[in-house]
């Protein structure tokens, strides 16, 4: 039985992400097509919870969890899952991109001030991770930290452009230019 084999694999080698993901997918085959999607997803989430407990920094497992949450949960559950993941794993730019795409598409909570505030918090978090005051294991090495910031600045600029906030877009570009080209040494 494939499920038994995979269970043995993950018990003997809990870091085997591929086996965990196969085990998650086999839940659908095990339960069959007669089960409701929510029941299948709950079984998959239970397996994923164990997998993430053993591999808390696995991007693949976390992305799979988000995908299942997205397909079966309400928007509040997905927002909470994204909030938790993005702030527990701030060094993963993939999660930041998903976080902002989701928040910018959530029309029930969409607002220019709210989105700019989210970007500000994210940029501050990334800036703090570049600091030498952070433990080396948590620090974002250069140029990765600056690349993450540049990507977020670009996304924010695109958001401001698409929402017709030209004055704020110009102010953002001015801020970036002044910060990078006119700052004195040591600031």
FIVEXDO-720866 format. One record per residue (C-alpha): y, z, x negated. Coordinates in steps of 0.2 Angstrom, whole numbers, plus 2048, in hexadecimal, padded with zeros to 3 digits. Each point is the difference from the previous one (the first is absolute). Layout:
! residues N
YZX/...
//
This chain:
! residues 187
800800800/8117FB7F9/80980F806/7F480C7F8/8017F77F0/813800801/800813804/7F68037F1/80B7F57F5/81080A806/7F78117FE/7FB7FB7EE/8107F77FB/80E80680B/80C7F57F6/7F77F0806/80E7F980B/7F77F0804/7F180A808/80C80B80A/8097F1807/7EF7F8804/7FA810809/8107FF80A/7FD7EF806/7EE803804/80580D80D/8047F180B/7EF7F97FE/7F8810802/809804810/7FE7EE807/80B7F680B/7FD80B80F/80B80E7F9/812801804/80C7FB7F1/807812800/7EF8087FD/7FC7F47F2/8118037F8/7FE813801/7EF7FE7F7/8087F57F3/80E80D7FE/7F480E7FE/7F77F67F2/8117FC7F8/806812801/7F18057F5/8037F17F4/8138057FE/7FB8127FE/7F67FA7F1/80C7F37FA/811805805/8097F37F6/7F67F1805/80D7F3807/7F17F6808/7FA80F80A/812805805/8047EE805/7F07FF80A/804810809/8117F9804/7F97F0807/7F480A80C/80E80B805/80B7F1804/7F27F880B/7FC80F80B/80E80D7FF/811801808/8107FD7F6/8038127FD/7EF8037F7/8037F07F6/8118067FB/7FA8117FB/7F27F97F6/80C7F47F7/80C80F7FD/7F280A7F9/7F97F37F4/8117F97FA/8068127FB/7EF8057F9/7FF7F07F6/8127FC7FB/7FB7F67F1/7F67F380B/80D7F2804/7F37F880C/80280F80B/8138007FF/8007EE806/7F580380F/80A80F804/8107F7801/7F97F1809/7F980B80D/81080A802/80B7F0801/7F47F980D/7FF81080B/80E7FB80D/7FE811809/8088087F1/8097F27F7/8118047FB/80A7FA7F1/8058127FB/7EE806802/7F97F27F5/80E8027F3/7FC8137FF/7ED7FC7FE/8047F47F1/80C80D7F9/7F280E800/7F47F47F9/80B7FA7F2/8048137FC/7EE8047FF/7FC7F17F4/80F8057F6/7FA8127FF/7EE7F97FA/8097F77F2/8078117F9/7FA8087F1/80081080A/7F17FA809/7EE8047F9/7FA7F17F6/7F17FD80C/80C7FE80E/80E7F67F7/8037EE804/8017F77EF/80D7F37FC/8027F2805/7F580480F/80C80D808/80E7F47FE/7F67F2807/7FC80A80F/812804803/8057EE7FE/7F37FB80D/80780D80C/8127FB7FD/7FB7EE803/7F8805811/80F80B805/80B7F17FC/7F67F480A/80080D80F/8138017FF/8017ED7FF/7F57FE80F/80880D80A/8127F97FC/80780F7F7/8097F57F3/80C80E7FB/7F280C7FC/7F67F27F7/80F7FC7F5/8038137FC/7ED8017FB/8027F27F4/8108077F9/7F78117FE/7F17F87F7/80C7F77F4/80B80F7FC/7F180B7FE/7F77F47F4/80E7F87F6/80F80C801/7F78117FD/80380A7F0/7F38067F5/7F7810806/8047FD812/
//
